[in-house]
Amino acid sequence: MTDRAVVLLSGGLDSATAAAVAARDGFETYGISFSYGQRHAAEIVAAGRVAAHLQMADHKIVPIDLRTFGGSALTADIDVPLDRATEDMAAGIPVTYVPARNTIFLSFALAWAEVLASSDIYIGVNALDYSGYPDCRPEYIESYQVMARLATKSGVEGATQLTIHAPLIALTKAEIITLGVELGVDFALTVSCYNADNLGAACGRCDSCTLRRKGFVEAGVGDPTLYATAS
């Protein structure tokens, strides 16, 4: 039987590429996405498109209402920063950081992996061209993996030895795009914008749009992003 991997699938550029890497690595992939009270549902729709495009064995959308806590421009009535210079993005943790988001998401992925008898979780975090999030750093992923091996029945009994794969963590956005193109990812299916409209059209002005556009330019790849207005 082909080994299974659970892939955190946001519908964005990075997670789509991480999912393609998992498939390249020989895994049967199981995508997990979250409707967590984020500003728009377009990324969930995009995640479904990506899952179908990559022929995932299953794709689950898990509802969690992180608006219960708020604390982020993505889960509360707080303005998303616009038109920031890239050098300003890594100067501090931005208001688009969702408290404990990757910890929560990885916990759900861990639960599903244990049910699937899977030893592998893929996540598309990146520590270079990113917006300063603390839960995208290598030391966070390494620490979570240690905890996960202690926290599960399968880990304690030795049935599985969980590995959290973060294949993009040391790549620039341009390198991620180049890798995705090599693996056949259709980036036109993805949505990365924090302010996307209901059709998935990007604002072109938030940090995520800025980093995405910069990546396509530096990779020398045509940008297939649908923008709401010329920008």
DRENGU-46003 format. One line per field, with one value per residue (C-alpha): residue number from 1; residue in three letters; x, y, z. Coordinates in Angstrom, 2 decimals, m for minus. Last residue first. Layout:
resi <- [NUM_...]
resn <- [Ala_...]
east <- [X_...]
north <- [Y_...]
up <- [Z_...]
//
This chain:
resi <- [231_230_229_228_227_226_225_224_223_222_221_220_219_218_217_216_215_214_213_212_211_210_209_208_207_206_205_204_203_202_201_200_199_198_197_196_195_194_193_192_191_190_189_188_187_186_185_184_183_182_181_180_179_178_177_176_175_174_173_172_171_170_169_168_167_166_165_164_163_162_161_160_159_158_157_156_155_154_153_152_151_150_149_148_147_146_145_144_143_142_141_140_139_138_137_136_135_134_133_132_131_130_129_128_127_126_125_124_123_122_121_120_119_118_117_116_115_114_113_112_111_110_109_108_107_106_105_104_103_102_101_100_99_98_97_96_95_94_93_92_91_90_89_88_87_86_85_84_83_82_81_80_79_78_77_76_75_74_73_72_71_70_69_68_67_66_65_64_63_62_61_60_59_58_57_56_55_54_53_52_51_50_49_48_47_46_45_44_43_42_41_40_39_38_37_36_35_34_33_32_31_30_29_28_27_26_25_24_23_22_21_20_19_18_17_16_15_14_13_12_11_10_9_8_7_6_5_4_3_2_1]
resn <- [Ser_Ala_Thr_Ala_Tyr_Leu_Thr_Pro_Asp_Gly_Val_Gly_Ala_Glu_Val_Phe_Gly_Lys_Arg_Arg_Leu_Thr_Cys_Ser_Asp_Cys_Arg_Gly_Cys_Ala_Ala_Gly_Leu_Asn_Asp_Ala_Asn_Tyr_Cys_Ser_Val_Thr_Leu_Ala_Phe_Asp_Val_Gly_Leu_Glu_Val_Gly_Leu_Thr_Ile_Ile_Glu_Ala_Lys_Thr_Leu_Ala_Ile_Leu_Pro_Ala_His_Ile_Thr_Leu_Gln_Thr_Ala_Gly_Glu_Val_Gly_Ser_Lys_Thr_Ala_Leu_Arg_Ala_Met_Val_Gln_Tyr_Ser_Glu_Ile_Tyr_Glu_Pro_Arg_Cys_Asp_Pro_Tyr_Gly_Ser_Tyr_Asp_Leu_Ala_Asn_Val_Gly_Ile_Tyr_Ile_Asp_Ser_Ser_Ala_Leu_Val_Glu_Ala_Trp_Ala_Leu_Ala_Phe_Ser_Leu_Phe_Ile_Thr_Asn_Arg_Ala_Pro_Val_Tyr_Thr_Val_Pro_Ile_Gly_Ala_Ala_Met_Asp_Glu_Thr_Ala_Arg_Asp_Leu_Pro_Val_Asp_Ile_Asp_Ala_Thr_Leu_Ala_Ser_Gly_Gly_Phe_Thr_Arg_Leu_Asp_Ile_Pro_Val_Ile_Lys_His_Asp_Ala_Met_Gln_Leu_His_Ala_Ala_Val_Arg_Gly_Ala_Ala_Val_Ile_Glu_Ala_Ala_His_Arg_Gln_Gly_Tyr_Ser_Phe_Ser_Ile_Gly_Tyr_Thr_Glu_Phe_Gly_Asp_Arg_Ala_Ala_Val_Ala_Ala_Ala_Thr_Ala_Ser_Asp_Leu_Gly_Gly_Ser_Leu_Leu_Val_Val_Ala_Arg_Asp_Thr_Met]
east <- [m2.34_m5.24_m8.26_m9.68_m6.55_m6.56_m3.12_m1.55_1.84_4.14_7.31_10.71_11.24_12.05_8.87_6.72_8.11_7.64_3.98_3.48_5.32_3.26_m0.01_0.68_1.63_m1.61_m1.81_m2.71_m6.33_m6.69_m9.72_m10.97_m14.53_m15.81_m13.23_m9.65_m8.43_m5.77_m4.64_m3.10_m5.62_m4.60_m6.05_m3.97_m0.95_m1.35_1.23_3.04_5.95_8.50_6.12_5.84_9.60_10.01_7.27_8.92_12.29_10.75_9.12_12.53_13.21_14.36_10.95_9.64_9.92_8.30_7.76_6.45_7.63_5.64_7.17_4.37_3.32_5.84_3.38_4.01_3.80_0.68_m1.06_m0.21_1.28_4.96_5.63_3.55_5.66_8.90_7.31_6.03_9.54_11.04_8.29_8.77_12.55_12.22_10.15_6.65_4.85_6.51_4.97_7.21_5.41_7.21_9.85_12.46_10.98_8.38_5.52_3.97_3.01_3.31_2.39_3.85_3.63_0.17_m1.93_m4.95_m6.45_m3.09_m2.74_m6.23_m5.34_m2.02_m3.71_m6.12_m3.20_m1.27_m4.11_m4.27_m0.51_m0.48_m3.09_m1.69_m2.83_m3.61_m0.83_m2.39_m1.54_2.11_4.90_7.86_10.42_9.89_7.24_9.05_11.71_8.97_7.59_4.00_1.21_m1.64_m2.03_m5.27_m7.73_m9.05_m12.62_m11.55_m10.39_m7.94_m6.85_m5.98_m6.90_m10.24_m11.07_m14.46_m13.41_m11.34_m14.48_m13.32_m14.91_m12.78_m12.67_m11.53_m9.87_m9.39_m7.17_m5.71_m5.82_m3.46_m5.98_m8.86_m7.03_m6.01_m9.59_m10.82_m8.13_m9.22_m12.80_m11.37_m9.22_m12.27_m14.10_m13.17_m12.04_m11.13_m13.64_m11.76_m12.88_m9.92_m8.29_m7.00_m5.63_m4.89_m2.04_m0.92_2.80_5.57_7.83_6.45_2.99_4.34_6.13_2.85_1.18_3.98_3.49_m0.23_0.51_2.86_0.67_m2.52_m5.57_m4.87_m3.95_m2.28_m1.17_m1.72_0.57_m0.20_2.22_1.24_0.00]
north <- [47.21_46.88_46.07_42.91_40.97_37.45_35.94_34.17_35.90_34.92_33.24_34.93_33.58_37.07_38.51_35.62_35.94_39.70_39.25_36.69_38.80_41.89_39.94_38.42_41.79_43.40_45.60_43.46_43.19_39.65_38.30_35.11_35.42_36.37_39.15_38.65_40.78_38.53_37.49_34.05_32.39_29.38_27.89_30.17_28.63_25.45_23.18_20.96_19.86_22.01_24.97_24.43_24.31_27.59_29.16_28.01_29.31_32.72_32.78_32.12_28.64_27.57_26.48_25.10_21.39_21.66_17.96_17.04_13.52_11.21_7.98_5.46_2.26_2.91_2.55_6.12_7.53_5.60_6.65_10.27_13.10_12.21_12.06_15.21_17.11_16.36_17.32_20.57_21.46_20.88_22.89_25.80_25.72_25.87_29.09_29.52_29.65_32.94_34.81_37.51_38.02_35.51_35.44_33.56_31.31_29.44_27.24_24.88_22.04_18.32_15.69_12.18_9.05_8.04_5.39_7.17_7.76_9.03_11.32_12.70_13.63_15.14_17.24_18.59_19.44_20.94_23.37_24.52_24.98_26.67_29.19_29.94_33.58_34.65_36.91_39.51_42.20_41.86_40.30_42.64_44.05_41.20_43.07_46.41_45.21_44.15_47.69_47.96_48.90_47.69_46.56_44.59_46.64_45.11_43.88_40.45_37.08_37.98_41.29_39.28_39.22_37.54_35.03_33.70_34.79_31.60_29.70_26.26_24.36_21.54_21.11_17.62_16.56_12.93_10.84_13.99_14.24_17.24_19.27_18.13_19.18_22.46_23.28_22.44_24.63_27.47_27.24_27.42_30.39_32.23_31.95_35.42_37.26_34.13_32.55_29.28_27.38_25.07_22.85_19.28_17.47_13.76_12.76_9.31_9.72_9.12_12.08_13.75_13.62_15.29_17.89_18.65_19.22_21.57_23.50_23.90_24.94_27.69_29.19_29.44_27.23_26.65_22.98_21.33_18.00_14.62_11.94_8.32_5.54_3.49_0.00]
up <- [m9.99_m12.44_m10.34_m8.77_m9.70_m11.08_m10.53_m13.51_m13.03_m15.88_m14.63_m14.53_m11.02_m9.72_m11.23_m10.02_m6.51_m6.33_m7.27_m4.49_m1.91_m2.71_m2.81_0.60_2.09_0.89_m2.23_m5.26_m4.10_m5.42_m7.29_m5.61_m6.89_m3.44_m3.20_m2.06_0.85_2.41_m1.08_m1.69_m4.02_m6.12_m9.32_m11.55_m9.85_m11.87_m10.22_m12.73_m10.56_m12.40_m12.14_m8.40_m8.02_m9.89_m7.79_m4.57_m5.77_m6.50_m3.07_m1.54_m0.21_3.27_4.61_1.35_2.13_5.57_6.30_9.74_10.51_12.77_14.00_13.58_15.33_18.09_20.95_22.13_18.62_17.66_20.87_20.21_22.27_22.51_18.77_18.35_20.90_19.08_15.76_17.25_18.38_14.94_13.23_15.67_15.33_11.54_11.67_10.21_13.57_14.53_11.57_10.11_6.81_4.63_1.92_4.01_6.71_4.66_5.77_3.22_5.55_4.89_7.48_7.47_9.63_8.42_10.10_8.60_12.05_13.30_10.30_10.96_14.52_13.47_10.79_13.42_15.71_12.80_12.18_15.79_16.09_12.68_13.83_17.30_17.12_13.54_12.25_9.93_12.50_11.60_13.70_13.39_10.97_8.50_6.50_6.47_4.05_1.62_1.45_2.63_0.22_2.43_6.02_6.60_8.65_11.87_12.20_13.41_12.03_9.25_10.77_13.85_17.54_17.05_19.80_18.69_15.21_15.32_14.36_13.27_10.35_8.85_5.09_4.16_0.92_m0.02_m2.32_m3.82_m7.59_m7.78_m9.79_m7.55_m4.39_m6.02_m6.99_m3.50_m1.97_m4.26_m2.93_0.58_m0.45_m1.79_1.54_2.72_5.84_7.79_10.15_10.42_7.36_7.47_4.87_5.02_1.98_1.91_m0.39_m1.49_m1.03_m3.54_m2.85_m5.97_m4.37_m1.24_m3.38_m5.18_m1.81_m0.77_m4.03_m3.40_0.20_m0.97_m3.68_m1.65_m1.31_2.37_2.09_5.07_3.62_5.28_3.87_3.06_2.19_m0.85_0.00]
//
